[in-house]
């Protein structure tokens, strides 16, 4: 499948959906910071090293953006990343992205459903499947997040969160309670969009390495919510290509 669109099924350590927030609370400057931070993360040598250290030494990545319950777009279809060159190629593709969704509501539930569908049709055999949700807000349209979370986790998917606290200073607790789920799920915190590059790099490396954590969250009852830590919180039937 090379560094571009997946064309034949291969085995990978991780199939990762990266979901960028494009709702009305995210202005164009903030969206550009998301995009630039994600691109810079793939250029980091530690990311390529983490991929190479996996059992198979390769991962598959798809990039989407989301807003309202009917607003999800696949920006970059499934691509294989297995070395520094393919990581750089992914960074370059992310850099070239425009903004497909100019504004909309905040449907985390819709984004999770779309991300789950991407994973279900991914032409790879993945040891782990993860949806990486970036957001600066709470679900305000569509289904209840908890219902969708349970369905997604039932498919063997881990949901991790990267929350930007500029709009809602306690958004990390909302994600712990209602969004993240699956084995070793966690929440990474960015204080604002200028902090996004640091947070997504740290989060991406952790997701690739699948670090062992002392707390795990399975999408169950609120009583299962893990305790907060500094920086990290443990825890559509059709695809619309660009």
BAGULO-66594 format. One line per field, with one value per atom (N, C-alpha, C): atom name; x, y, z. Coordinates in pm, whole numbers, plus 32768, in hexadecimal, padded with zeros to 4 digits. Each point is the difference from the previous one (the first is absolute). Layout:
N
at: CA; ... .
east: X; ... .
north: Y; ... .
up: Z; ... .
***
This chain:
242
at: N; CA; C; N; CA; C; N; CA; C; N; CA; C; N; CA; C; N; CA; C; N; CA; C; N; CA; C; N; CA; C; N; CA; C; N; CA; C; N; CA; C; N; CA; C; N; CA; C; N; CA; C; N; CA; C; N; CA; C; N; CA; C; N; CA; C; N; CA; C; N; CA; C; N; CA; C; N; CA; C; N; CA; C; N; CA; C; N; CA; C; N; CA; C; N; CA; C; N; CA; C; N; CA; C; N; CA; C; N; CA; C; N; CA; C; N; CA; C; N; CA; C; N; CA; C; N; CA; C; N; CA; C; N; CA; C; N; CA; C; N; CA; C; N; CA; C; N; CA; C; N; CA; C; N; CA; C; N; CA; C; N; CA; C; N; CA; C; N; CA; C; N; CA; C; N; CA; C; N; CA; C; N; CA; C; N; CA; C; N; CA; C; N; CA; C; N; CA; C; N; CA; C; N; CA; C; N; CA; C; N; CA; C; N; CA; C; N; CA; C; N; CA; C; N; CA; C; N; CA; C; N; CA; C; N; CA; C; N; CA; C; N; CA; C; N; CA; C; N; CA; C; N; CA; C; N; CA; C; N; CA; C; N; CA; C; N; CA; C; N; CA; C; N; CA; C; N; CA; C; N; CA; C; N; CA; C; N; CA; C; N; CA; C; N; CA; C; N; CA; C; N; CA; C; N; CA; C; N; CA; C; N; CA; C; N; CA; C; N; CA; C; N; CA; C; N; CA; C; N; CA; C; N; CA; C; N; CA; C; N; CA; C; N; CA; C; N; CA; C; N; CA; C; N; CA; C; N; CA; C; N; CA; C; N; CA; C; N; CA; C; N; CA; C; N; CA; C; N; CA; C; N; CA; C; N; CA; C; N; CA; C; N; CA; C; N; CA; C; N; CA; C; N; CA; C; N; CA; C; N; CA; C; N; CA; C; N; CA; C; N; CA; C; N; CA; C; N; CA; C; N; CA; C; N; CA; C; N; CA; C; N; CA; C; N; CA; C; N; CA; C; N; CA; C; N; CA; C; N; CA; C; N; CA; C; N; CA; C; N; CA; C; N; CA; C; N; CA; C; N; CA; C; N; CA; C; N; CA; C; N; CA; C; N; CA; C; N; CA; C; N; CA; C; N; CA; C; N; CA; C; N; CA; C; N; CA; C; N; CA; C; N; CA; C; N; CA; C; N; CA; C; N; CA; C; N; CA; C; N; CA; C; N; CA; C; N; CA; C; N; CA; C; N; CA; C; N; CA; C; N; CA; C; N; CA; C; N; CA; C; N; CA; C; N; CA; C; N; CA; C; N; CA; C; N; CA; C; N; CA; C; N; CA; C; N; CA; C; N; CA; C; N; CA; C; N; CA; C; N; CA; C; N; CA; C; N; CA; C; N; CA; C; N; CA; C; N; CA; C; N; CA; C; N; CA; C; N; CA; C; N; CA; C; N; CA; C; N; CA; C; N; CA; C; N; CA; C; N; CA; C; N; CA; C; N; CA; C; N; CA; C; N; CA; C; N; CA; C; N; CA; C; N; CA; C; N; CA; C; N; CA; C; N; CA; C; N; CA; C; N; CA; C; N; CA; C; N; CA; C; N; CA; C; N; CA; C; N; CA; C; N; CA; C; N; CA; C; N; CA; C; N; CA; C; N; CA; C; N; CA; C; N; CA; C; N; CA; C; N; CA; C; N; CA; C; N; CA; C; N; CA; C; N; CA; C; N; CA; C; N; CA; C; N; CA; C; N; CA; C; N; CA; C; N; CA; C; N; CA; C; N; CA; C; N; CA; C; N; CA; C; N; CA; C; N; CA; C; N; CA; C; N; CA; C; N; CA; C; N; CA; C; N; CA; C; N; CA; C; N; CA; C; N; CA; C; N; CA; C; N; CA; C; N; CA; C .
east: 8051; 7FAF; 8055; 8084; 805A; 7FDE; 8028; 7FE2; 7F7E; 7FB9; 7F84; 7F88; 7F99; 7F83; 8018; 7FC5; 800F; 7FBD; 8048; 7FC9; 7FFD; 804A; 8002; 8010; 7FBE; 8004; 808A; 8033; 807F; 7FEA; 805E; 7FF9; 804E; 7FC6; 803F; 7FF2; 8058; 7FF6; 7F89; 7FDD; 7F99; 7FB9; 7F7B; 7FB0; 7FCA; 8026; 7FE6; 7FB2; 7F8B; 7FB1; 8019; 8031; 801A; 7F8F; 7FB1; 7F87; 8015; 8003; 8018; 7F7B; 7FF7; 7F88; 7FF6; 7F91; 7FE9; 7F7A; 7FD3; 7F80; 800B; 7F90; 7FFA; 8058; 801F; 8055; 8092; 8022; 808B; 800C; 8047; 8011; 806F; 8014; 805F; 808F; 8024; 8086; 8011; 7F9B; 8008; 8003; 7FB2; 8005; 808A; 803C; 8086; 8066; 7FEC; 8059; 7FEF; 7F85; 7FEA; 804B; 7FE9; 803C; 8099; 8036; 8091; 803E; 7FBC; 8034; 8003; 7F99; 7FFD; 806D; 8012; 806A; 8089; 8018; 8081; 8018; 7F96; 800F; 8034; 7FCE; 802F; 808E; 8031; 808B; 8061; 7FCB; 8057; 8044; 8084; 8045; 7FCF; 7FD3; 7FD1; 7F82; 7FB0; 7F89; 8029; 805C; 8030; 8043; 8049; 8040; 7F99; 7F95; 7F97; 7FBC; 7FE8; 7FC4; 805C; 8080; 8061; 800F; 7FE7; 8010; 7F8C; 7F96; 7F8E; 8021; 7FAC; 8016; 800C; 7FAA; 8000; 8048; 8013; 804A; 7FB5; 7F7C; 7FB1; 7F75; 7FC8; 7F79; 7FB3; 7F7B; 7FAB; 7FB9; 7FF9; 7FC7; 7F9B; 7F90; 7FA0; 7FE3; 7FEC; 7FE5; 7F76; 7FAE; 7F7A; 7FEB; 7F9D; 7FD3; 7F6A; 7FD0; 7F76; 7FC8; 7F7B; 7FB7; 7F78; 7F94; 7F7B; 7FE8; 7F88; 7FE2; 8007; 7FEC; 800B; 8077; 8060; 8074; 8082; 8023; 8081; 803C; 8081; 8046; 8081; 8018; 8080; 8063; 8060; 8062; 8072; 8032; 806E; 7FD8; 7FEA; 7FDC; 8073; 7FE3; 8060; 8087; 8068; 8089; 8059; 8062; 805E; 8078; 8025; 8078; 805B; 8079; 805B; 8090; 801B; 8087; 7FFA; 8075; 8004; 7FCD; 801C; 7FD4; 7F69; 7FBE; 7F6D; 7FBF; 8043; 7FCD; 800A; 806F; 8010; 7F99; 7FE4; 7F9B; 7F77; 7FE0; 7F81; 7FFD; 806E; 8007; 7FE8; 803B; 7FEE; 7F6F; 7FBE; 7F73; 7FA9; 801D; 7FB3; 8014; 807B; 801C; 7FAF; 7FE2; 7FB9; 7F68; 7FD1; 7F6F; 7FC4; 7F8E; 7FAE; 7F9E; 7FA0; 7F97; 7F82; 7FD3; 7F8D; 7F7B; 7FFF; 7F86; 8017; 7FC3; 801E; 7FC8; 7F96; 7FC1; 7F93; 7FCB; 7F93; 7FF3; 7FA2; 7FEC; 8074; 7FF5; 8067; 7FC1; 800E; 7FC9; 8073; 802D; 8067; 7FCA; 7F80; 7FC2; 8007; 7FE0; 8006; 808D; 8061; 808C; 802D; 7FD8; 8026; 7FC2; 7F83; 7FBF; 8048; 8025; 8046; 808B; 8046; 8084; 7FF9; 7F99; 7FEE; 7FE9; 7FB1; 7FE9; 8081; 8052; 8082; 8053; 8000; 804C; 7FC5; 7F7E; 7FC0; 8020; 8015; 801D; 8094; 8052; 8090; 803A; 804E; 8039; 807F; 7FFB; 8072; 7FCF; 8059; 7FE8; 8050; 7FBA; 8043; 7FFF; 8073; 8007; 7FAF; 8006; 7FB3; 7FB9; 7F8C; 7FB3; 7FDE; 801F; 7FF0; 7FC2; 7FA1; 7FCF; 8038; 8044; 8041; 7FAD; 7FAF; 7FA2; 803C; 8011; 8026; 7F82; 7FF2; 7F88; 8016; 7FBA; 7FFF; 7F74; 7FA5; 7F77; 7FBC; 7F84; 7FAF; 7F9A; 7FD6; 7F9B; 7F80; 7FD1; 7F84; 7FA1; 8017; 7FA6; 800C; 7F91; 8002; 7FEB; 802B; 7FEB; 804F; 7FDC; 8050; 8087; 8069; 8086; 8012; 7FC8; 8014; 7FCB; 7F90; 7FC6; 805B; 8031; 805A; 8084; 8032; 807D; 7FF7; 7F94; 7FF2; 8000; 7FBD; 7FFC; 8089; 8049; 8086; 805F; 8000; 8059; 7FDF; 7F81; 7FD8; 8040; 802B; 8046; 8096; 802C; 808E; 8052; 7FBE; 8043; 8018; 8075; 801E; 7FE7; 7FBE; 7FE8; 8056; 805B; 8051; 7FD7; 801D; 7FDA; 8075; 7FFE; 8059; 7FA6; 7FFA; 7FA7; 804E; 7FC6; 803A; 7FAA; 803D; 7FB5; 7FDD; 8014; 7FE8; 7F6D; 7FA4; 7F70; 7FC5; 802A; 7FC8; 8073; 8023; 8074; 7FF9; 7F88; 7FF3; 7FD8; 801C; 7FD6; 803E; 8076; 8041; 7FAA; 7FBA; 7FAB; 7F87; 7FCA; 7F91; 802D; 8076; 8032; 8018; 8034; 8014; 7F7C; 7F99; 7F7F; 7FB3; 8006; 7F9F; 803A; 8080; 8035; 8064; 8069; 8068; 7FCF; 803D; 7FD9; 805C; 7FFC; 8055; 8080; 804F; 807B; 8061; 802B; 8065; 7FD9; 7F7F; 7FD3; 8032; 801E; 8032; 7FDB; 800D; 7FE8; 8081; 802A; 8070; 7FC7; 8043; 7FCE; 805C; 7FC4; 8045; 7FBD; 804C; 7FC6; 7FB8; 8034; 7FC1; 8038; 7FDA; 802B; 8095; 803E; 8090; 804B; 7FBC; 803A; 7FE1; 7FB5; 7FD1; 8073; 8064; 806F; 8046; 801A; 8040; 7FA8; 7F7F; 7FA5; 7FEB; 7FEF; 7FE7; 807D; 8076; 807A; 8009; 7FEB; 8006; 7F96; 7F8A; 7F92; 8019; 8031; 8019; 806A; 806A; 8069; 7FC9; 7FAF; 7FC7; 7FA2; 7FB0; 7FA4; 804C; 806B; 804F; 8044; 8037; 8048; 7FA1; 7F85; 7F9F; 803C; 802B; 8041; 7FA3; 8038; 7FB3; 7FDA; 7F82; 7FD2; 7FC0; 7FFF; 7FCC; 7F69; 7FC1; 7F6F; 7FCC; 7F93; 7FC1; 7F6D; 7FC7; 7F74; 7FBA; 7F8E; 7FC0; 7F7B; 7FE5; 7F81; 7F8B; 801D; 7F97; 7FC1; 7FE5; 7FB8; 805A; 7FC4; 8050; 805D; 7FDE; 8058; 8084; 8008; 807C; 805E; 7FD6; 8052; 8082; 8072; 8080; 801B; 8060; 8024; 8052; 7FF1; 804D; 8093; 8054; 808E; 8029; 8079; 8031; 801A; 7FC6; 801C; 7FAF; 8003; 7FB9; 7F95; 7F8B; 7F93; 7FEB; 800F; 7FEA; 7F6A; 800F; 7F75; 7FCC; 7B97; 7FA6; 8008; 7FAA; 8006; 804D; 8014; 804C; 8072; 8071; 8075; 8002; 801B; 7FFF; 808F; 8044; 8089; 8003; 8072; 8012; 8005 .
north: 7F89; 8077; 807D; 7FF1; 8070; 806F; 807B; 8072; 8042; 7FC9; 803D; 7FB0; 8000; 7FBB; 7F6A; 7FC2; 7F70; 7FB6; 7F9C; 7FB7; 7F69; 7FD0; 7F71; 7FEC; 7F98; 7FEC; 7FD5; 8042; 7FDE; 7FFF; 7FC8; 7FFE; 8076; 8041; 8075; 7FF6; 8047; 8005; 8053; 8065; 8060; 8039; 8004; 804E; 8077; 8078; 807A; 8065; 8026; 806C; 807F; 8066; 8082; 805F; 802B; 804E; 8090; 805D; 808D; 804B; 8052; 804F; 8075; 8004; 806E; 8045; 7FFA; 803B; 8098; 8041; 8092; 8040; 7FB7; 8037; 8007; 7FC4; 7FFD; 8062; 806E; 805D; 7FCF; 8046; 7FD1; 7FFB; 8060; 7FFE; 7F86; 7FE1; 7F8D; 7F7D; 7FF9; 7F87; 7FF0; 806E; 7FFA; 7FD0; 8027; 7FD1; 7F6A; 7FCE; 7F70; 7FB9; 802D; 7FC2; 8007; 8075; 800E; 7FAE; 7FFA; 7FB1; 7F6C; 7FD0; 7F73; 7FE2; 8058; 7FEC; 7FFD; 805D; 8004; 7F81; 7FC8; 7F85; 7F8E; 7FF5; 7F96; 8017; 807A; 801D; 7FE2; 7FED; 7FE9; 7F78; 7FF8; 7F7E; 7F9A; 802E; 7FA3; 7FB6; 803E; 7FBD; 7F8D; 801A; 7F95; 7F91; 8025; 7F9B; 7FAB; 803F; 7FB6; 7F9E; 802A; 7FA6; 7F8A; 801C; 7F96; 7F9D; 802D; 7FA9; 7F9F; 800F; 7FA5; 7F76; 7FA0; 7F75; 7FF5; 8046; 7FFC; 8078; 8068; 8074; 8058; 7FFB; 8056; 8016; 8075; 8022; 8034; 8004; 803C; 8077; 806E; 807C; 8039; 8030; 804E; 8080; 806E; 8082; 8030; 8026; 8033; 8083; 804D; 8072; 7FF4; 8043; 7FEC; 807F; 8008; 806C; 7FC9; 8024; 7FD3; 7F6D; 7FD1; 7F70; 7FCA; 8056; 7FD5; 8041; 802D; 8047; 7FB9; 7F9F; 7FBC; 7FEF; 8015; 7FF4; 7FB2; 7FA0; 7FB9; 8054; 803C; 8056; 7FB1; 7F9D; 7FAC; 7F6F; 7FB4; 7F72; 7FB0; 7F84; 7FA9; 7FFF; 801B; 8000; 7FB3; 7FBB; 7FB2; 8056; 7FFD; 8047; 7F99; 7FF5; 7F96; 802F; 807D; 8035; 8098; 803F; 8092; 803E; 7FC0; 8037; 8002; 7F93; 7FFD; 805A; 8011; 805E; 8090; 801E; 8084; 8017; 7F99; 800B; 801E; 7FC0; 801C; 8090; 802F; 808A; 8062; 7FE3; 8059; 8002; 7F8D; 7FF9; 804F; 7FF5; 804B; 8096; 8029; 808D; 8039; 7FAD; 802F; 8002; 7FCF; 7FFA; 808B; 8013; 8075; 7FDE; 8056; 7FE5; 7FDE; 7F84; 7FD1; 8026; 8010; 8024; 8088; 806A; 8086; 801B; 7FBB; 8016; 7F98; 7FFA; 7FA3; 7FE8; 7FAC; 7FDA; 7FA6; 7FCD; 7FA8; 7F79; 7FA4; 7F79; 7F9D; 7FF1; 7F9C; 7F76; 7FEA; 7F7F; 7FE3; 8063; 7FED; 7FE4; 8045; 7FEB; 7F73; 7FD1; 7F79; 7F97; 8013; 7FA0; 7FFB; 8074; 8007; 7FC1; 801F; 7FC5; 7F69; 7FCF; 7F70; 7FBF; 8042; 7FCB; 7FFD; 8066; 8000; 7F86; 7FE3; 7F8D; 7F7D; 7FF8; 7F84; 7FE1; 8067; 7FE9; 800C; 8018; 800F; 7F7F; 800A; 7F89; 7FD1; 7FF7; 7FCF; 7FA1; 7FAD; 7FAC; 803E; 803E; 8050; 7FBA; 8000; 7FCC; 8057; 8083; 805F; 8063; 802E; 8064; 8074; 807A; 8075; 8073; 8045; 8081; 806B; 8060; 806D; 807F; 8024; 8070; 8081; 8065; 8086; 8055; 804C; 8053; 806E; 8071; 8069; 8013; 7F9F; 8011; 7F7D; 800C; 7F8E; 7FDF; 7F84; 7FD4; 8052; 803D; 804D; 7FE2; 7F92; 7FD9; 7F69; 7FC3; 7F72; 7FA8; 7F84; 7F9E; 8023; 7FC0; 800A; 7FBD; 8043; 7FCB; 7F78; 7FF0; 7F83; 7F87; 8013; 7F92; 7FDB; 8064; 7FE6; 7FC6; 8036; 7FCC; 7F6B; 7FD6; 7F72; 7FAB; 802F; 7FB5; 7FF9; 806E; 8004; 7FA4; 8009; 7FAC; 7F6C; 7FE1; 7F74; 7FC7; 8056; 7FD3; 7FF4; 8009; 7FF0; 807D; 8073; 8080; 804A; 803C; 805A; 808F; 804F; 808E; 8051; 804E; 805C; 8090; 805A; 808B; 805F; 8069; 8073; 8079; 8036; 8070; 8082; 8068; 8086; 8053; 8035; 8038; 8094; 803B; 808F; 8027; 7FA7; 801E; 7FCB; 7F89; 7FBD; 7FCC; 8046; 7FDC; 7F76; 7FC6; 7F7B; 7F96; 801A; 7FA4; 7F76; 7FF9; 7F7E; 7FA2; 8036; 7FAC; 7FCD; 8054; 7FD5; 7F8D; 800A; 7F95; 7F80; 800E; 7F8A; 7FB9; 804D; 7FC7; 7FC8; 8043; 7FE3; 7FDB; 8014; 7FEF; 7F8D; 8001; 7F9B; 7F76; 7F99; 7F77; 7F9D; 7F84; 7F98; 7FEE; 7F9A; 7FE2; 8076; 8023; 8068; 8088; 801D; 8082; 8071; 8072; 8071; 8084; 806B; 8088; 804F; 803E; 805D; 808E; 805A; 8087; 8066; 8059; 8077; 8079; 805A; 8074; 805D; 800B; 804E; 7FCC; 8040; 7FCD; 8013; 8062; 800F; 7F8E; 7FB9; 7F8D; 7F7C; 8008; 7F86; 7FAD; 8040; 7FB5; 7FA8; 8036; 7FB0; 7F8B; 801D; 7F99; 7F90; 8022; 7F97; 7FAC; 803C; 7FB1; 7F9A; 802E; 7FA6; 7F92; 8027; 7FA1; 7F99; 802E; 7FA5; 7F98; 802C; 7FA2; 7F9A; 802E; 7FA4; 7F9C; 802D; 7FA5; 7F98; 8028; 7FA2; 7F9B; 802F; 7FA6; 7FAB; 802F; 7FBB; 7FE4; 806C; 7FF3; 7FBF; 7FAD; 7FC3; 806B; 8002; 8061; 7FB6; 8043; 7FBF; 8002; 8060; 800A; 7FE1; 7FB6; 7FE6; 8020; 8026; 802B; 7FB7; 7FC2; 7FAA; 8037; 807F; 8039; 7FD9; 7FD7; 7FD2; 8072; 7FE8; 8060; 8074; 8072; 8071; 7FDF; 7F9B; 7FD9; 7FC7; 7FD9; 7FCB; 806E; 807D; 806E; 8008; 8005; 8004; 8086; 7FFF; 807A; 805B; 8084; 805D; 7FFC; 801A; 800F; 8080; 802A; 8079; 7FE4; 8050; 7FF5; 7F96; 7F85; 7F92; 7FCC; 7FE7; 7FC3; 7F74; 7F9B; 7F78; 7FEB; 7FB3; 7FE7; 7F73; 80B1; 8012; 7F8C; 7FC8; 7F88; 8017; 807C; 801F; 805C; 7FED; 8053; 806D; 807B; 8071; 802E; 7FC6; 802B; 808B; 8041; 8085; 7FF6 .
up: 8000; 8000; 8000; 8019; 7FF3; 805F; 7FDB; 8053; 7FDB; 7F9D; 7FD2; 8029; 7FAB; 801E; 8008; 8064; 8011; 7F8D; 7FC5; 7F8F; 8018; 805F; 801C; 8095; 8035; 8090; 802E; 8066; 803E; 8097; 8048; 8092; 8038; 8063; 803E; 8098; 8046; 8091; 802E; 7FB1; 802A; 7F87; 8005; 7FA1; 804D; 7FD7; 804D; 7FAD; 8032; 7FC4; 8050; 7FBC; 803D; 7FDA; 8063; 7FE8; 802E; 7F9F; 801D; 800F; 8066; 801D; 7F9E; 7FB4; 7FA1; 801D; 807D; 8026; 8008; 801B; 7FFF; 806B; 806A; 806A; 7FD7; 7F90; 7FD0; 7F8B; 8013; 7F91; 7FA3; 7F92; 7F9C; 8036; 8054; 803B; 8059; 804E; 805A; 7FB1; 7F94; 7FAE; 7FC2; 7FD5; 7FC7; 8068; 807E; 8069; 8018; 7FF9; 8007; 7F90; 7F87; 7F8A; 8007; 8021; 8007; 806F; 8072; 806E; 7FE0; 7FBB; 7FD9; 7F9A; 7F9F; 7F9D; 8043; 805B; 8046; 8051; 8038; 804E; 7FA9; 7F85; 7FA9; 7FCF; 800A; 7FDA; 8072; 8077; 8073; 7FF6; 800A; 7FF6; 8065; 8074; 8066; 7FD4; 7FAB; 7FCC; 7FA5; 7FA4; 7FA7; 8050; 8068; 8055; 8049; 802F; 8045; 7FA2; 7F84; 7F9C; 7FE6; 7FEB; 7FE1; 8072; 807B; 8075; 8012; 7FB2; 800B; 7FCD; 8021; 7FD6; 7F69; 7FB8; 7F6E; 7FC3; 804D; 7FD2; 7F9E; 8004; 7FA7; 803C; 7FDE; 802A; 7F87; 800B; 7F99; 803E; 7FB4; 8033; 7F9C; 8033; 7FB1; 804C; 7FB7; 803D; 7FD4; 8061; 7FE4; 804A; 7FD6; 804E; 8017; 8065; 8029; 803F; 7FFE; 8044; 802B; 7FB9; 8025; 7FE3; 8022; 7FF8; 7F72; 7F9C; 7F74; 7FBB; 804C; 7FC9; 8025; 7FB0; 800E; 7F75; 7FF5; 7F80; 8015; 7FA8; 7FFF; 7FB0; 8044; 7FBE; 7FC2; 8049; 7FCE; 8015; 7F93; 800E; 803D; 801C; 8043; 7FB9; 804E; 7FCD; 8060; 7FCA; 804F; 8024; 807F; 802F; 8040; 7FC9; 802F; 800E; 7FE5; 800D; 7FFF; 800D; 8005; 7F7F; 7F8E; 7F7F; 7FF4; 8028; 7FF6; 806A; 8073; 8065; 7FCB; 7FBC; 7FC4; 7F93; 7FB2; 7F96; 803C; 8070; 8042; 8032; 803A; 802E; 7F8E; 7F8D; 7F8C; 7FD2; 8002; 7FD8; 8061; 8080; 8064; 7FEB; 7FE4; 7FE9; 7F8C; 7F9E; 7F89; 8012; 8070; 8016; 800B; 7FBF; 801A; 8070; 8013; 8062; 7FB4; 800A; 7FB3; 8040; 8085; 8048; 8041; 7FCD; 8033; 808B; 8028; 8082; 8013; 8079; 801B; 8095; 8024; 808B; 802C; 807A; 8037; 801C; 7FA1; 8013; 800E; 807C; 801C; 7FDF; 801C; 7FE1; 7F6B; 7FAD; 7F70; 7FD0; 803B; 7FDB; 8025; 8075; 802B; 7FA5; 7FDA; 7FA5; 7F7A; 7FCD; 7F80; 800B; 806B; 8015; 800D; 8044; 800D; 7F79; 7FAA; 7F7A; 7FB0; 800D; 7FBC; 8029; 8080; 8031; 7FCE; 7FF5; 7FD3; 7F6E; 7FAE; 7F72; 7FE0; 8065; 7FE8; 7FC5; 7F94; 7FBF; 8045; 8084; 804D; 806C; 802D; 8075; 8071; 8060; 8066; 8087; 8042; 8088; 805F; 7FEC; 8050; 7FA4; 802B; 7FB5; 805E; 7FD4; 8056; 7FB2; 8040; 7FCF; 805C; 7FC5; 8049; 7FEB; 8065; 7FF5; 8036; 7FAA; 802C; 8009; 806D; 800F; 8067; 7FED; 8066; 803A; 7FE6; 8031; 8022; 802B; 8029; 7F93; 7FFF; 7FA0; 8010; 7F93; 8007; 7F8E; 7FBA; 7F93; 7FE9; 7FD9; 7FE1; 807A; 7FF5; 806B; 807E; 806D; 8079; 7FE9; 802D; 7FE9; 8043; 8078; 8049; 7FB3; 7FBA; 7FB2; 7F8C; 7FBA; 7F8F; 8031; 806C; 8038; 801B; 803D; 8021; 7F82; 7F97; 7F82; 7FC0; 8003; 7FC4; 804B; 8083; 8051; 7FED; 7FE8; 7FE9; 7F82; 7FA4; 7F87; 8017; 807C; 801D; 7FE9; 8001; 7FE5; 8083; 800D; 806E; 7FD3; 8055; 7FE5; 8060; 7FC9; 804F; 7FE1; 805B; 7FEB; 800E; 7FAF; 8013; 800E; 8078; 801B; 8004; 7FC3; 8002; 8060; 8068; 8070; 7FF1; 7F8A; 7FF3; 8012; 7FD8; 800B; 8083; 8027; 8076; 8056; 806D; 8051; 8041; 800A; 803D; 7F99; 7F82; 7F96; 800F; 803B; 8013; 8054; 8065; 8054; 7FB2; 7FAA; 7FA9; 7FA7; 7FC6; 7FAA; 8050; 8078; 8055; 801A; 801F; 8025; 7F89; 7F8D; 7F96; 7F79; 7FEA; 7F79; 7FF5; 804F; 7FEC; 802A; 7FC7; 8020; 7FBD; 802F; 7FC8; 8050; 7FDF; 804A; 8003; 8079; 8016; 7FC7; 7FFA; 7FCC; 805A; 7FC2; 804E; 7FBC; 804D; 7FCE; 800D; 7F93; 8000; 8004; 8046; 8013; 7FBC; 7FB1; 7FCC; 803E; 8037; 8043; 7F9F; 7F87; 7F96; 7F7B; 7F93; 7F7E; 7FE7; 8040; 7FF2; 8044; 8059; 8046; 7FB9; 7F93; 7FBD; 7FC8; 7FC5; 7FC2; 8066; 8077; 8068; 8029; 8013; 8031; 7F9B; 7F7F; 7F9D; 7FE9; 8008; 7FF3; 8071; 807A; 8074; 7FF5; 7FD6; 7FF5; 7F94; 7F8D; 7F91; 8024; 8040; 8028; 8063; 805D; 8062; 7FBD; 7FA1; 7FBC; 7FAF; 7FBF; 7FB0; 805A; 806D; 805A; 8053; 8013; 8055; 8089; 8042; 8081; 8065; 8054; 806B; 8066; 8028; 8062; 8075; 8072; 8078; 8006; 7FBA; 7FFF; 7F75; 7FF5; 7F80; 8009; 7F8E; 7FFE; 7F8F; 801C; 7F9C; 7FCF; 8019; 7FD3; 8058; 807B; 8059; 804F; 807D; 8052; 8027; 8026; 802C; 8073; 804F; 806D; 7FD2; 7F80; 7FCA; 7FD1; 8008; 7FCE; 804E; 7FBC; 8045; 8041; 805C; 8045; 7FA6; 8010; 7FAD; 8023; 7F99; 8012; 7FB9; 8013; 7FBE; 7F6D; 7FA7; 7F71; 7FBC; 8031; 7FC0; 805D; 7FC9; 804D; 7FC9; 805C; 7FD2; 7FEB; 7FFC; 7FF1; 7FF7; 7787; 7F94; 7F9E; 7FE4; 7FAC; 7F80; 7FD7; 7F87; 8024; 7FBE; 8016; 7F97; 8028; 7FA5; 7FE5; 7F9D; 7FE6; 7FC5; 8010; 7FC6; 7F69 .
***
